[in-house]
């Protein structure tokens, strides 16, 4: 994975505010990237909507069973 390093000169007193703002922006960016990747995968998928619903139901039942044990 490629690493990107960004250096900023931050005025004193704004460190925490800037850190929170950057974290928020990066989280939004990463969410958007994940959705884009998911959309690309779904576009190439040969899985029918009906089969996807069946699989989702199986997963939900499995998770529910595990939490009830």
C-alpha positions as CSV (number, residue, x, y, z in Angstrom):
1,X,0.0,0.0,0.0
2,X,1.3,3.4,-0.9
3,X,1.9,5.8,2.0
4,X,1.2,9.5,1.8
5,X,2.8,11.9,4.2
6,X,1.4,15.4,4.6
7,X,3.2,18.1,6.7
8,X,1.3,21.2,7.9
9,X,2.4,24.1,10.0
10,X,-0.3,24.5,12.5
11,X,-0.7,27.7,14.6
12,X,-0.5,27.2,18.3
13,X,-3.9,26.6,19.9
14,X,-5.4,25.1,16.8
15,X,-3.7,21.7,17.0
16,X,-6.7,19.8,18.4
17,X,-9.3,21.5,16.2
18,X,-7.2,20.9,13.1
19,X,-6.6,17.2,14.1
20,X,-10.4,16.7,14.5
21,X,-11.2,18.4,11.2
22,X,-8.6,16.3,9.3
23,X,-9.8,13.1,11.0
24,X,-13.4,13.9,9.9
25,X,-12.4,14.7,6.3
26,X,-10.3,11.5,6.1
27,X,-13.1,9.4,7.4
28,X,-15.5,10.8,4.9
29,X,-13.0,10.2,2.1
30,X,-12.3,6.6,3.1
31,X,-16.0,5.9,3.3
32,X,-16.5,7.3,-0.2
33,X,-13.6,5.1,-1.5
34,X,-15.1,2.0,0.1
35,X,-18.5,2.7,-1.5
36,X,-16.8,3.2,-4.8
37,X,-15.0,-0.1,-4.5
38,X,-18.2,-1.9,-3.5
39,X,-20.1,-0.4,-6.4
40,X,-17.4,-1.6,-8.8
41,X,-17.5,-5.1,-7.3
42,X,-21.3,-5.2,-7.6
43,X,-21.2,-4.0,-11.2
44,X,-19.1,-7.0,-12.1
45,X,-21.0,-9.4,-9.9
46,X,-23.0,-12.3,-11.4
47,X,-25.0,-12.7,-8.1
48,X,-28.7,-12.2,-8.6
49,X,-30.6,-10.0,-6.3
50,X,-32.7,-13.0,-5.2
51,X,-29.6,-15.1,-4.3
52,X,-28.1,-12.1,-2.5
53,X,-31.3,-11.8,-0.3
54,X,-31.1,-15.5,0.5
55,X,-27.5,-15.2,1.5
56,X,-28.3,-12.1,3.6
57,X,-31.1,-14.0,5.4
58,X,-28.7,-16.9,6.1
59,X,-26.1,-14.5,7.5
60,X,-28.7,-12.8,9.7
61,X,-30.0,-16.1,11.1
62,X,-26.4,-17.2,11.8
63,X,-25.6,-14.0,13.6
64,X,-28.8,-14.1,15.6
65,X,-28.2,-17.7,16.6
66,X,-24.6,-16.9,17.7
67,X,-25.9,-14.1,19.9
68,X,-28.6,-16.1,21.5
69,X,-26.3,-18.9,22.5
